[in-house]
Amino acid sequence: MADFLTAFQWMMQSEDARHACAVVPDSTPVGATGPCYAISGVNSGAWPQQYATIAALPQGSRLPAVQAFYEQYFWNHWYAQLVSDDLAKRVFDFAVNGGRETAVKTLQKAVNTLGGNLTVDGGWGPLTLAAVNAANQQALMQAFIAARVAYYRQVVANTPDDQQYLKGWLARAQT
């Protein structure tokens, strides 16, 4: 079964590789007012209460709170039931970076490219879990990576201003 700490460490390589938990300037999410800041990816505009709670801690004491944030808001019991840590950490990372529903839709699409017949609805359930776990894990991981890359390219095609993020997104997706 997949391990949260493995997935968390993987994701943190992109969000805060040094685990500094420092306050850094960040982009302002749609619907939020700027300026925005982040601590290990926890954005003040998207998660104002959670950000404030973490920011109130001394910098050297923030990592457990950051870990608890990601476990509460992005990890779920479905990830824990995946048979592959390599796949779970990538799906979890994409949930953090692209959104929880988007990550599951992308995983469902990847399963379908390998002959699956899932409804691509972004919802976890026993059918998605069974199909994911029954798939060849290496082939599914590669299909998921390809689907994630396609997703980012489509984001930029739809919103050309996001071109500035594409290189980082692709590097994150292709590791």
N, C-alpha and C positions, 0 to 999 in steps of 0.2 A: 504494500500500500504506500501511497505517496506521502512524503514527509513535508510538513509546513516549513521547518527550519531550512531544509534544502532549497525549497522554492523561494523563501525569503532571502537567503544569501544570494541566490542567483539574481533575483530582481534588484537587490541593493547594488549589484555591480553597475547597473545603469542609473539608479536613482541617487546613490551616494556611496561610491566604491570605497571611500576611506572611513565610512561610518562616522563622519564628523558631526552630523546632526546640527549643522550650522544653519543660520537663517541666511537665505540667498534670495536675490530678486528672481521673480518667476513671471510667466505670462499670466495675463488676466483671463480667466475662463469666460465664456459667453454668459452674460447675465450678471456677472460680478462687476463691482467697481474697483478700479485700481488705485494705487499700485498694489500688486500682490507679491507675496513672498512664499517661500517653501522651506520646509525642513525635511530633508530626505524624501522629497517628492510630495509631501503633505502640503497642499496648496492652500493658502489663506483665503482665497476667493471661493474655492470649491468646497472646502471643509473648514469653515471659520471657527467653529467651536472646538473641533479636534486639534486644529492648528494652535489655537490659543492655549489649550491645555498643555500641549507639548512645549510650546514656546515659553511657558511659565516655569518650566523646569530648568535647572542649570544645564548648560550644554553637555557636560560630561555625563549627565544622568538621563538623557533623552532616548537613547537607543531602545531600552525596554518599552517605552511608551510608543515609539515608532513601530516596533515589532507588533505590539498589541493592536495598534491601529490597523495595520495591514491584515493581521489575522482576523480581526472582527469585521472589517468592511470588504475584504477582497477574497480571503480564503473561505472555503465552505466545505461541508461534509462530502460533497461530490468529488472535489479535488482529492481529498484524503482517500477516496476509494479507487482512484486510478492506479493501475498496476505499474505504471512507468513514472519514476521521478523525473526523467528527462522530458517527458511530455507534460507532466503536471507543472513543472517549473516554468515552462514556456507559455502554457495557457494562463497560469497565474500572472506572469509578467505582462502578458498582453491584456489581461483584465485590468491591471494597474495602469497601463499605458494607453489602452484604447477603449476601455470600458468593459464591464463584466458581461453584458449581453452580447456585445460585439465579439468578445473572445469565444463565447460558447457558439455563436453563429458560425464563426470562422472554423471552429473545431468540427461542427456538424457538417459544414461544406467539405472539409478535408476528409472526413469519414466517407462522405458520398462520392468523392473522387476515387475512392478505393473500392467502390461497389456497394457502399452502404445505401440505405434508403431512409434516412432520417428527415423529419420535417425540420427545416432550418428556421427555428423560432427563437433561438437564444435562450431557451429554458433548459435547465438541467432536469433530468428525470431518469427513471430506470432504463428506458430505451436508449437514451444517449449514452449513459454509463456503460450499458452492456455492449453497445456497438463499438464504443471507444476501446474498451478493454479486450474485445474479441479481435480487433484489428491487429495486423502486424505493426508492432509499436515503432519500429524504425521507419517503415514506409509511412505510417501516419504522422510521425514527427516531421518528416520531410514534406509531406503534403500540407501540414499545418504551417510550416515555415513559408512555403510557397503561397499559401492562401493569405497569410499575414502580410507578406511583401505586396501581393496584389491589392490588398485592402489599403495599405499606405499609398501606393501609387494612385489608387482611385481617389483617395482623399485629396491628393495634390491636384489631380485632374479636375476635381470639383471645386477646389479652393486653391487657386494658384499661389496665394500668399503663404500657404503652408509649405511651399517648396523649400524654405529655409530650414525646415525640420527633417526633410526627407532623408538626407544622408545619415543622420543620427538614428532615425527610425529604422532604416534598412539595416544598419549595423546591429542594432538591438535585435531585430527580427532574425537575422541570419546567423547569430551565434549559436 
